[in-house]
Amino acid sequence: MASFESIRAMALAFPDAVEVDHHGFPSGRVRGKIYCTWRAAPARLMVKLDPEDQRNFCEGYPELIDPVPGYWGRKGSTFVDYAMANDALLATLLKLAWTGVAPKSLRDAN
């Protein structure tokens, strides 16, 4: 079970990842692009996924993962109850989110 601080550590472990405030919540960004945000209460992570990945993860983990309501959810923004998810799943989701916004040159180097 992940904590707020462990989510922060996982989110910022990627190359060029930085934490920047996003409307009062921390966000993980790579070269200015958001790939995730996290909140302490409720214990919720938002990851930006490809819509197909979003659909697959929502179907596979309906008790943990939901699309963000509205426009952003239709574009792949996805909520994850990180207090209930295991570290392997969280690492996979964060890696997909980072990979989806990182420049190709940075992705290829890792």
N, CA, C and O of each residue as an XYZ file, in Angstrom:
440
protein
N       0.834     -1.183      0.000
C       0.000      0.000      0.000
C       0.881      1.250      0.000
O       1.754      1.405      0.855
N       0.652      2.108     -0.935
C       1.478      3.304     -1.097
C       0.993      4.433     -0.182
O      -0.171      4.490      0.217
N       1.922      5.314      0.128
C       1.627      6.511      0.904
C       1.828      7.733      0.006
O       2.346      7.624     -1.105
N       1.414      8.880      0.500
C       1.603     10.138     -0.221
C       3.081     10.322     -0.578
O       3.414     10.663     -1.713
N       3.954     10.095      0.392
C       5.389     10.289      0.152
C       5.962      9.240     -0.802
O       6.847      9.554     -1.597
N       5.472      8.007     -0.736
C       5.989      6.999     -1.667
C       5.517      7.276     -3.091
O       6.242      7.007     -4.048
N       4.305      7.814     -3.236
C       3.828      8.223     -4.567
C       4.719      9.323     -5.109
O       5.129      9.281     -6.269
N       5.022     10.308     -4.275
C       5.918     11.402     -4.695
C       7.253     10.818     -5.169
O       7.748     11.188     -6.234
N       7.827      9.921     -4.395
C       9.123      9.338     -4.762
C       9.037      8.570     -6.078
O       9.921      8.698     -6.925
N       7.987      7.778     -6.261
C       7.832      7.018     -7.511
C       7.627      7.958     -8.694
O       8.210      7.758     -9.759
N       6.803      8.979     -8.506
C       6.485      9.900     -9.598
C       7.703     10.693    -10.047
O       7.832     11.028    -11.225
N       8.592     10.993     -9.115
C       9.739     11.843     -9.444
C      11.008     11.055     -9.743
O      12.078     11.646     -9.887
N      10.908      9.737     -9.838
C      12.076      8.895    -10.101
C      12.459      8.836    -11.582
O      13.503      8.281    -11.926
N      11.640      9.391    -12.445
C      11.902      9.330    -13.883
C      12.852     10.447    -14.317
O      12.923     11.490    -13.667
N      13.575     10.230    -15.404
C      14.487     11.268    -15.895
C      13.759     12.586    -16.175
O      12.678     12.605    -16.765
N      14.369     13.669    -15.745
C      13.858     15.037    -15.937
C      12.523     15.301    -15.248
O      11.891     16.322    -15.518
N      12.084     14.412    -14.372
C      10.822     14.620    -13.653
C      11.005     15.688    -12.584
O      11.999     15.697    -11.857
N      10.032     16.586    -12.502
C      10.032     17.626    -11.475
C       8.640     17.728    -10.874
O       7.645     17.366    -11.502
N       8.589     18.225     -9.655
C       7.314     18.479     -8.983
C       6.984     19.959     -9.111
O       7.809     20.819     -8.805
N       5.764     20.246     -9.567
C       5.296     21.619     -9.735
C       3.862     21.681     -9.202
O       3.076     20.755     -9.407
N       3.534     22.768     -8.524
C       2.167     22.948     -8.035
C       1.191     23.005     -9.213
O       1.472     23.615    -10.245
N       0.049     22.361     -9.034
C      -1.018     22.380    -10.037
C      -2.336     22.592     -9.300
O      -2.952     21.637     -8.827
N      -2.759     23.837     -9.207
C      -4.009     24.191     -8.526
C      -4.031     23.695     -7.077
O      -5.048     23.189     -6.604
N      -2.906     23.843     -6.381
C      -2.829     23.463     -4.982
C      -2.437     22.023     -4.718
O      -2.368     21.606     -3.562
N      -2.183     21.266     -5.752
C      -1.772     19.869     -5.607
C      -0.460     19.669     -6.341
O      -0.204     20.338     -7.341
N       0.378     18.753     -5.858
C       1.631     18.494     -6.572
C       1.371     17.752     -7.882
O       0.491     16.897     -7.981
N       2.171     18.112     -8.875
C       2.091     17.404    -10.156
C       3.484     16.966    -10.550
O       4.474     17.625    -10.232
N       3.549     15.836    -11.250
C       4.784     15.363    -11.848
C       4.801     15.828    -13.294
O       3.851     15.615    -14.047
N       5.904     16.468    -13.664
C       6.025     16.981    -15.029
C       7.368     16.593    -15.612
O       8.358     16.420    -14.902
N       7.368     16.465    -16.911
C       8.610     16.253    -17.646
C       8.640     17.289    -18.766
O       7.792     17.304    -19.658
N       9.641     18.147    -18.684
C       9.821     19.240    -19.660
C       8.536     20.025    -19.853
O       8.140     20.343    -20.974
N       7.887     20.333    -18.719
C       6.703     21.191    -18.709
C       5.378     20.490    -18.893
O       4.333     21.124    -18.745
N       5.376     19.215    -19.206
C       4.129     18.490    -19.447
C       3.761     17.628    -18.243
O       4.593     16.891    -17.714
N       2.504     17.733    -17.822
C       2.017     16.962    -16.675
C       1.770     15.517    -17.085
O       1.160     15.249    -18.121
N       2.245     14.599    -16.272
C       1.913     13.183    -16.470
C       1.188     12.599    -15.264
O       0.591     11.527    -15.363
N       1.233     13.298    -14.113
C       0.491     12.814    -12.951
C       0.304     13.936    -11.929
O       1.034     14.928    -11.925
N      -0.680     13.752    -11.075
C      -0.865     14.573     -9.882
C      -1.197     13.618     -8.745
O      -1.628     12.490     -8.983
N      -0.995     14.069     -7.505
C      -1.339     13.219     -6.373
C      -1.870     14.069     -5.228
O      -1.499     15.231     -5.063
N      -2.742     13.459     -4.447
C      -3.387     14.118     -3.321
C      -3.331     13.212     -2.103
O      -3.345     11.986     -2.220
N      -3.267     13.838     -0.929
C      -3.235     13.068      0.315
C      -4.627     12.619      0.727
O      -4.812     11.488      1.177
N      -5.599     13.497      0.575
C      -6.966     13.170      1.000
C      -7.952     13.694     -0.044
O      -8.081     14.907     -0.210
N      -8.631     12.819     -0.733
C      -8.492     11.362     -0.639
C      -7.164     10.910     -1.248
O      -6.550     11.639     -2.028
N      -6.734      9.725     -0.893
C      -5.476      9.160     -1.393
C      -5.668      8.819     -2.868
O      -6.028      7.697     -3.225
N      -5.415      9.822     -3.715
C      -5.731      9.647     -5.129
C      -4.602     10.163     -6.012
O      -4.060     11.249     -5.808
N      -4.284      9.365     -6.970
C      -3.295      9.676     -7.989
C      -4.045      9.876     -9.297
O      -4.987      9.141     -9.595
N      -3.632     10.865    -10.076
C      -4.153     11.001    -11.427
C      -2.990     10.742    -12.363
O      -1.936     11.367    -12.243
N      -3.179      9.824    -13.291
C      -2.179      9.550    -14.319
C      -2.801      9.806    -15.678
O      -3.980      9.534    -15.903
N      -2.000     10.326    -16.565
C      -2.441     10.592    -17.933
C      -2.062      9.381    -18.785
O      -0.885      9.123    -19.037
N      -3.083      8.650    -19.222
C      -2.864      7.425    -19.989
C      -3.391      7.568    -21.406
O      -4.228      8.426    -21.687
N      -2.901      6.736    -22.279
C      -3.490      6.566    -23.591
C      -4.915      6.051    -23.362
O      -5.114      5.210    -22.485
N      -5.911      6.523    -24.117
C      -7.287      6.065    -23.867
C      -7.473      4.546    -23.876
O      -8.291      4.025    -23.117
N      -6.732      3.832    -24.715
C      -6.851      2.371    -24.723
C      -6.305      1.768    -23.425
O      -6.916      0.869    -22.850
N      -5.156      2.265    -22.970
C      -4.619      1.806    -21.689
C      -5.583      2.143    -20.558
O      -5.799      1.333    -19.657
N      -6.155      3.328    -20.607
C      -7.122      3.718    -19.585
C      -8.279      2.723    -19.525
O      -8.652      2.258    -18.448
N      -8.832      2.407    -20.664
C      -9.959      1.470    -20.724
C      -9.555      0.108    -20.147
O     -10.288     -0.481    -19.352
N      -8.394     -0.379    -20.553
C      -7.940     -1.696    -20.081
C      -7.717     -1.712    -18.569
O      -8.135     -2.655    -17.898
N      -7.077     -0.703    -18.032
C      -6.842     -0.668    -16.590
C      -8.134     -0.461    -15.810
O      -8.303     -1.046    -14.740
N      -9.041      0.352    -16.319
C     -10.334      0.555    -15.636
C     -11.128     -0.750    -15.605
O     -11.767     -1.064    -14.601
N     -11.089     -1.498    -16.683
C     -11.789     -2.786    -16.719
C     -11.099     -3.815    -15.822
O     -11.768     -4.625    -15.180
N      -9.777     -3.786    -15.777
C      -9.031     -4.768    -14.999
C      -9.017     -4.501    -13.503
O      -8.864     -5.426    -12.706
N      -9.175     -3.238    -13.120
C      -9.118     -2.840    -11.707
C     -10.263     -1.884    -11.376
O     -10.009     -0.756    -10.952
N     -11.507     -2.302    -11.556
C     -12.636     -1.367    -11.377
C     -12.772     -0.817     -9.964
O     -13.367      0.243     -9.771
N     -12.230     -1.520     -8.974
C     -12.323     -1.045     -7.596
C     -11.256      0.004     -7.276
O     -11.336      0.663     -6.239
N     -10.256      0.167     -8.154
C      -9.134      1.074     -7.902
C      -8.987      2.210     -8.900
O      -8.475      3.277     -8.563
N      -9.433      1.983    -10.124
C      -9.104      2.891    -11.225
C     -10.371      3.323    -11.945
O     -11.212      2.495    -12.296
N     -10.501      4.651    -12.166
C     -11.651      5.231    -12.865
C     -11.188      6.380    -13.746
O     -10.230      7.073    -13.406
N     -11.860      6.588    -14.875
C     -11.554      7.785    -15.660
C     -11.962      9.030    -14.867
O     -12.945      9.006    -14.127
N     -11.207     10.104    -15.026
C     -11.618     11.389    -14.470
C     -12.925     11.765    -15.165
O     -13.027     11.596    -16.380
N     -13.926     12.266    -14.442
C     -15.180     12.641    -15.098
C     -14.983     13.738    -16.153
O     -14.130     14.612    -15.998
N     -15.764     13.684    -17.205
C     -15.807     14.752    -18.198
C     -14.706     14.695    -19.241
O     -14.161     13.638    -19.557
N     -14.403     15.877    -19.764
C     -13.480     16.032    -20.887
C     -12.122     15.403    -20.618
O     -11.619     14.642    -21.445
N     -11.518     15.713    -19.465
C     -10.173     15.221    -19.187
C     -10.137     13.694    -19.130
O      -9.165     13.079    -19.570
N     -11.169     13.099    -18.603
C     -11.233     11.641    -18.571
C     -11.314     11.037    -19.955
O     -10.715      9.995    -20.220
N     -12.051     11.686    -20.838
C     -12.129     11.190    -22.215
C     -10.790     11.307    -22.931
O     -10.557     10.609    -23.918
N      -9.919     12.164    -22.457
C      -8.589     12.343    -23.043
C      -7.528     11.483    -22.356
O      -6.348     11.584    -22.692
N      -7.931     10.627    -21.388
C      -7.001      9.690    -20.769
C      -6.653      9.967    -19.314
O      -5.968      9.158    -18.688
N      -7.105     11.086    -18.759
C      -6.825     11.355    -17.349
C      -7.578     10.342    -16.497
O      -8.782     10.145    -16.662
N      -6.850      9.703    -15.583
C      -7.356      8.533    -14.885
C      -7.042      8.624    -13.394
O      -5.897      8.867    -13.012
N      -8.062      8.428    -12.550
C      -7.867      8.418    -11.101
C      -7.507      7.020    -10.624
O      -8.035      6.025    -11.121
N      -6.596      6.959     -9.647
C      -6.171      5.700     -9.039
C      -6.206      5.870     -7.524
O      -5.640      6.828     -6.998
N      -6.857      4.964     -6.826
C      -6.847      4.946     -5.368
C      -5.523      4.315     -4.946
O      -5.422      3.093     -4.831
N      -4.513      5.147     -4.715
C      -3.177      4.598     -4.474
C      -3.031      3.904     -3.126
O      -2.120      3.094     -2.959
N      -3.883      4.190     -2.173
C      -3.796      3.523     -0.873
C      -4.177      2.046     -0.979
O      -3.796      1.247     -0.123
N      -4.920      1.680     -2.013
C      -5.377      0.309     -2.188
C      -4.594     -0.446     -3.265
O      -4.741     -1.661     -3.401
N      -3.768      0.265     -4.025
C      -3.039     -0.360     -5.135
C      -1.662     -0.837     -4.687
O      -1.057     -0.264     -3.781
N      -1.180     -1.889     -5.333
C       0.174     -2.355     -4.995
C       1.218     -1.544     -5.771
O       0.907     -0.896     -6.770
N       2.453     -1.596     -5.290
C       3.519     -0.787     -5.872
C       3.807     -1.147     -7.327
O       4.140     -0.267     -8.121
N       3.686     -2.407     -7.684
C       3.954     -2.810     -9.069
C       2.950     -2.163    -10.028
O       3.331     -1.676    -11.092
N       1.683     -2.157     -9.655
C       0.663     -1.519    -10.494
C       0.918     -0.023    -10.590
O       0.846      0.549    -11.677
N       1.212      0.613     -9.472
C       1.479      2.053     -9.473
C       2.695      2.390    -10.326
O       2.681      3.372    -11.069
N       3.736      1.589    -10.226
C       4.934      1.826    -11.034
C       4.626      1.705    -12.521
O       5.124      2.491    -13.326
N       3.816      0.731    -12.884
C       3.428      0.561    -14.284
C       2.632      1.757    -14.788
O       2.907      2.279    -15.869
N       1.646      2.193    -14.008
C       0.816      3.334    -14.402
C       1.640      4.607    -14.536
O       1.470      5.364    -15.491
N       2.530      4.842    -13.583
C       3.364      6.041    -13.640
C       4.328      5.991    -14.823
O       4.570      7.010    -15.469
N       4.867      4.830    -15.103
C       5.780      4.689    -16.253
C       5.037      4.957    -17.563
O       5.557      5.647    -18.441
N       3.827      4.417    -17.697
C       3.032      4.687    -18.897
C       2.720      6.168    -19.033
O       2.794      6.727    -20.128
N       2.369      6.805    -17.912
C       2.039      8.232    -17.945
C       3.261      9.058    -18.341
O       3.169      9.939    -19.195
N       4.409      8.772    -17.716
C       5.636      9.507    -18.040
C       6.017      9.300    -19.505
O       6.349     10.255    -20.207
N       5.968      8.058    -19.957
C       6.332      7.730    -21.334
C       5.426      8.437    -22.330
O       5.857      8.812    -23.420
N       4.159      8.616    -21.943
C       3.207      9.255    -22.844
C       3.460     10.729    -23.099
O       2.991     11.262    -24.104
N       4.188     11.404    -22.219
C       4.427     12.839    -22.415
C       5.902     13.192    -22.584
O       6.218     14.288    -23.049
N       6.805     12.296    -22.220
C       8.238     12.585    -22.345
C       8.631     12.663    -23.818
O       8.084     11.933    -24.645
N       9.570     13.538    -24.149
C      10.046     13.602    -25.532
C      10.690     12.278    -25.950
O      11.262     11.561    -25.129
N      10.586     11.980    -27.218
C      11.127     10.727    -27.747
C      12.605     10.565    -27.425
O      13.046      9.466    -27.089
N      13.364     11.628    -27.520
C      14.804     11.541    -27.252
C      15.073     11.123    -25.809
O      16.025     10.388    -25.547
N      14.251     11.579    -24.879
C      14.400     11.216    -23.478
C      13.935      9.773    -23.244
O      14.572      9.022    -22.505
N      12.826      9.395    -23.877
C      12.330      8.006    -23.766
C      13.350      7.027    -24.316
O      13.609      5.989    -23.706
N      13.926      7.346    -25.456
C      14.875      6.451    -26.106
C      16.160      6.286    -25.291
O      16.832      5.260    -25.393
N      16.497      7.275    -24.498
C      17.706      7.211    -23.689
C      17.526      6.328    -22.473
O      18.502      6.000    -21.798
N      16.274      5.932    -22.178
C      16.004      5.124    -20.971
C      15.379      3.812    -21.292
O      15.095      3.027    -20.388
